[in-house]
Amino acid sequence: QVQLVESGGGLVQAGGSLRLSCVASRSTFSIGLMGWYRQAPGKQRELVAAIRRDDIATYTDSTQGRFTISRDNAKNTVYLQMNSLKPEDTAVYYCNARYTGTLYWGQGTQVTVSS
C-alpha cells in the first residue's frame, strides 16, 4: 500500500505561484506513475499532471506551460510547481499514485486563487 500526504496549498493572487508537495510512504522510484488531480466545487475531479518513473510527464491542456510536475526519489516526494495561477485553478488538489494496479489518493490540499 501507499500513503500520500499533500502540502503546500494556500491562498494566492492571480498571476502568483505555488508549489505543492506530496510525500509517499514508499520510494517514488518503486511507483510507476504518480500524478496530481484537482476538484473544484460542483465539478468532477480532473487530471492535472502525471509523471512516470522515467520522469516523462504529461499535462492537461489548461495547465500546459504553467505547471510543472517533478519527483525527487531521494525524498519520496512528487511536486507540482504552479505558475501564472488563475482563479479557475482554484480547487482541492489531490496527489495520486498507481502501485501494483491500485490507485492511492492523498487527503487533498486546498488551492485558492483570488482575482
C-alpha positions as CSV (number, residue, x, y, z in Angstrom):
1,Q,0.0,0.0,0.0
2,V,0.9,3.6,-0.4
3,Q,0.1,6.6,1.9
4,L,0.2,10.0,0.3
5,V,0.4,13.3,2.2
6,E,0.0,16.6,0.3
7,S,1.0,20.0,1.5
8,G,1.7,23.5,0.1
9,G,-1.7,24.7,-0.7
10,G,-2.9,28.2,0.2
11,L,-4.3,31.5,-0.9
12,V,-2.6,33.4,-3.7
13,Q,-3.4,36.2,-6.1
14,A,-3.9,35.7,-9.8
15,G,-0.6,35.5,-11.5
16,G,1.2,34.2,-8.4
17,S,2.9,30.9,-7.9
18,L,2.6,27.9,-5.5
19,R,4.4,24.6,-5.1
20,L,2.6,21.6,-3.9
21,S,4.4,18.6,-2.3
22,C,3.3,15.0,-1.9
23,V,5.3,12.7,0.3
24,A,4.8,9.0,-0.2
25,S,5.2,6.2,2.3
26,R,7.4,4.3,0.0
27,S,10.0,5.2,-2.6
28,T,8.6,7.0,-5.5
29,F,11.1,5.1,-7.7
30,S,9.1,2.0,-7.0
31,I,5.8,3.7,-8.1
32,G,5.4,3.6,-11.8
33,L,3.1,6.5,-12.2
34,M,2.2,9.5,-9.9
35,G,0.1,12.5,-10.6
36,W,-2.0,15.4,-9.4
37,Y,-5.7,15.8,-9.8
38,R,-7.9,18.6,-8.8
39,Q,-11.6,19.0,-8.0
40,A,-13.4,22.4,-7.8
41,P,-16.8,22.8,-6.2
42,G,-19.6,21.5,-8.5
43,K,-17.1,19.9,-10.9
44,Q,-15.7,16.5,-11.4
45,R,-12.2,15.6,-10.4
46,E,-9.8,16.1,-13.3
47,L,-6.2,15.1,-14.1
48,V,-3.7,18.0,-13.9
49,A,-0.4,16.3,-14.5
50,A,1.2,12.9,-14.2
51,I,4.8,11.7,-14.2
52,R,6.3,8.3,-14.8
53,R,9.2,6.6,-13.1
54,D,11.4,7.7,-16.0
55,D,10.3,11.3,-15.4
56,I,8.2,11.6,-18.6
57,A,5.4,14.0,-17.8
58,T,2.0,14.8,-19.2
59,Y,-0.3,17.7,-18.6
60,T,-3.8,18.7,-19.3
61,D,-4.1,21.4,-21.9
62,S,-5.3,24.1,-19.4
63,T,-2.1,23.8,-17.4
64,Q,0.5,23.1,-20.0
65,G,3.2,25.7,-19.9
66,R,2.2,26.9,-16.5
67,F,2.5,23.9,-14.3
68,T,5.5,21.5,-13.9
69,I,5.4,18.1,-12.2
70,S,8.6,16.6,-10.9
71,R,9.7,13.9,-8.5
72,D,12.6,13.6,-6.0
73,N,13.1,9.9,-5.3
74,A,15.5,10.5,-2.5
75,K,12.8,12.3,-0.6
76,N,9.9,10.1,-1.7
77,T,8.3,13.3,-2.9
78,V,6.5,14.5,-6.0
79,Y,6.0,18.2,-6.6
80,L,3.6,20.4,-8.6
81,Q,5.0,23.8,-9.4
82,M,2.2,26.1,-10.3
83,N,3.0,29.4,-12.0
84,S,0.8,32.1,-13.5
85,L,-2.2,30.9,-11.4
86,K,-5.7,31.8,-12.5
87,P,-8.9,31.9,-10.5
88,E,-10.1,28.9,-12.4
89,D,-7.2,26.9,-10.9
90,T,-9.0,27.1,-7.5
91,A,-9.7,23.6,-6.3
92,V,-8.7,20.9,-3.9
93,Y,-5.6,19.2,-5.3
94,Y,-5.0,15.5,-4.7
95,C,-1.9,13.5,-5.1
96,N,-2.3,10.0,-6.5
97,A,-0.1,7.0,-7.2
98,R,-0.7,3.8,-9.2
99,Y,1.1,0.9,-7.5
100,T,0.6,-2.7,-8.3
101,G,-2.5,-1.9,-10.2
102,T,-4.2,0.1,-7.4
103,L,-4.8,3.8,-7.2
104,Y,-4.0,5.6,-4.0
105,W,-5.0,9.1,-3.0
106,G,-3.9,11.7,-0.6
107,Q,-6.2,13.8,1.6
108,G,-6.0,16.8,-0.7
109,T,-4.7,20.4,-0.2
110,Q,-6.8,23.5,-1.0
111,V,-5.5,26.0,-3.5
112,T,-7.4,29.3,-3.8
113,V,-6.6,31.9,-6.4
114,S,-8.1,35.3,-5.9
115,S,-8.9,37.6,-8.8
